[in-house]
Amino acid sequence: MSYEEQIKRIQQKLQQVAKKQDTVQKENAMLKDEVSKFKNDNQDLRQQLEVLELQVNILKTSAGQLEGEEKKEFERKINFFVKELDRCIAILSQ
């Protein structure tokens, strides 16, 4: 096999590797976008779950069914939300 043939084979293999690299880079970018979307969706679902848990606790409290640790946890969450609202109001007032 001549040097020219070997050089052509090497060039062909380099082109194949470059094409595969391009394909892998595109797939990687697509997967990163997908991961980002899943993280955002996960965060949204966590927030929805927190709101629903709060609603359940409000309903239990209004029905007089919240006792013990559930009641303490509910009060902690309410206090947290009140502090966050106060902080937001203070920031908006500046």
Sine and cosine of phi, psi and omega as CSV:
sin_phi,cos_phi,sin_psi,cos_psi,sin_omega,cos_omega
0.00,0.00,0.74,-0.67,-0.07,-1.00
-0.99,0.15,0.24,-0.97,0.02,-1.00
-0.89,0.45,-0.60,0.80,0.00,-1.00
-0.90,0.44,-0.65,0.76,0.02,-1.00
-0.92,0.40,-0.66,0.75,0.02,-1.00
-0.90,0.44,-0.65,0.76,0.02,-1.00
-0.90,0.43,-0.66,0.75,0.03,-1.00
-0.89,0.45,-0.67,0.74,0.02,-1.00
-0.89,0.46,-0.68,0.73,0.01,-1.00
-0.90,0.44,-0.67,0.74,0.02,-1.00
-0.89,0.45,-0.66,0.75,0.02,-1.00
-0.89,0.45,-0.69,0.73,0.00,-1.00
-0.91,0.41,-0.61,0.79,0.05,-1.00
-0.89,0.45,-0.64,0.77,0.04,-1.00
-0.90,0.43,-0.65,0.76,0.03,-1.00
-0.89,0.45,-0.68,0.73,0.01,-1.00
-0.90,0.43,-0.66,0.76,0.01,-1.00
-0.89,0.45,-0.66,0.75,0.03,-1.00
-0.90,0.43,-0.69,0.73,0.02,-1.00
-0.90,0.44,-0.64,0.77,0.01,-1.00
-0.89,0.46,-0.68,0.73,0.02,-1.00
-0.88,0.48,-0.70,0.71,0.02,-1.00
-0.88,0.47,-0.70,0.71,-0.02,-1.00
-0.91,0.41,-0.64,0.77,0.02,-1.00
-0.90,0.43,-0.65,0.76,0.04,-1.00
-0.91,0.42,-0.68,0.73,0.02,-1.00
-0.90,0.44,-0.65,0.76,0.02,-1.00
-0.88,0.48,-0.70,0.71,0.02,-1.00
-0.89,0.46,-0.67,0.75,0.02,-1.00
-0.89,0.45,-0.68,0.73,0.00,-1.00
-0.92,0.39,-0.59,0.80,0.06,-1.00
-0.90,0.44,-0.66,0.75,0.06,-1.00
-0.89,0.46,-0.66,0.75,0.00,-1.00
-0.90,0.43,-0.68,0.73,0.04,-1.00
-0.88,0.48,-0.68,0.73,0.03,-1.00
-0.88,0.48,-0.68,0.73,0.02,-1.00
-0.89,0.45,-0.69,0.73,0.01,-1.00
-0.90,0.43,-0.61,0.79,0.04,-1.00
-0.90,0.44,-0.68,0.73,0.03,-1.00
-0.90,0.43,-0.69,0.72,0.03,-1.00
-0.88,0.48,-0.67,0.74,0.01,-1.00
-0.88,0.48,-0.70,0.71,0.02,-1.00
-0.89,0.46,-0.69,0.73,0.03,-1.00
-0.87,0.49,-0.69,0.73,-0.01,-1.00
-0.91,0.40,-0.61,0.79,0.05,-1.00
-0.89,0.45,-0.66,0.75,0.02,-1.00
-0.91,0.42,-0.66,0.75,0.04,-1.00
-0.89,0.46,-0.65,0.76,0.02,-1.00
-0.89,0.45,-0.67,0.74,0.01,-1.00
-0.89,0.46,-0.67,0.74,0.03,-1.00
-0.90,0.44,-0.69,0.73,0.00,-1.00
-0.90,0.43,-0.65,0.76,0.04,-1.00
-0.89,0.45,-0.64,0.77,0.04,-1.00
-0.90,0.44,-0.67,0.75,0.02,-1.00
-0.89,0.45,-0.66,0.75,0.03,-1.00
-0.88,0.48,-0.71,0.70,0.00,-1.00
-0.90,0.43,-0.60,0.80,0.06,-1.00
-0.89,0.45,-0.69,0.72,0.02,-1.00
-0.90,0.43,-0.66,0.75,0.03,-1.00
-0.90,0.44,-0.64,0.77,0.00,-1.00
-0.91,0.42,-0.70,0.71,-0.02,-1.00
-0.92,0.40,-0.44,0.90,0.03,-1.00
-1.00,-0.01,-0.05,1.00,0.01,-1.00
0.97,0.26,0.40,0.91,-0.07,-1.00
-0.97,-0.23,0.03,1.00,-0.05,-1.00
-1.00,-0.03,0.83,-0.55,-0.06,-1.00
-0.67,-0.74,0.34,-0.94,0.16,-0.99
0.83,0.56,-0.78,-0.62,-0.08,-1.00
-0.90,0.44,-0.59,0.80,0.05,-1.00
-0.86,0.52,-0.67,0.74,-0.02,-1.00
-0.91,0.41,-0.67,0.74,0.02,-1.00
-0.90,0.43,-0.68,0.73,0.02,-1.00
-0.90,0.44,-0.66,0.75,0.03,-1.00
-0.88,0.47,-0.69,0.72,0.02,-1.00
-0.90,0.44,-0.62,0.79,0.06,-1.00
-0.89,0.46,-0.70,0.72,0.01,-1.00
-0.90,0.44,-0.69,0.73,0.02,-1.00
-0.87,0.49,-0.72,0.69,0.02,-1.00
-0.88,0.48,-0.63,0.78,0.03,-1.00
-0.89,0.46,-0.72,0.69,-0.01,-1.00
-0.91,0.42,-0.62,0.78,0.03,-1.00
-0.89,0.45,-0.69,0.72,0.03,-1.00
-0.89,0.45,-0.67,0.75,0.03,-1.00
-0.90,0.45,-0.67,0.74,0.04,-1.00
-0.89,0.45,-0.69,0.73,0.03,-1.00
-0.88,0.48,-0.67,0.74,0.01,-1.00
-0.90,0.44,-0.70,0.71,0.01,-1.00
-0.89,0.45,-0.67,0.74,0.02,-1.00
-0.89,0.45,-0.66,0.75,0.01,-1.00
-0.89,0.45,-0.66,0.75,0.01,-1.00
-0.91,0.41,-0.68,0.74,0.00,-1.00
-0.93,0.37,-0.46,0.89,-0.01,-1.00
-0.97,0.23,-0.28,0.96,-0.06,-1.00
-0.95,0.30,0.00,0.00,0.00,0.00
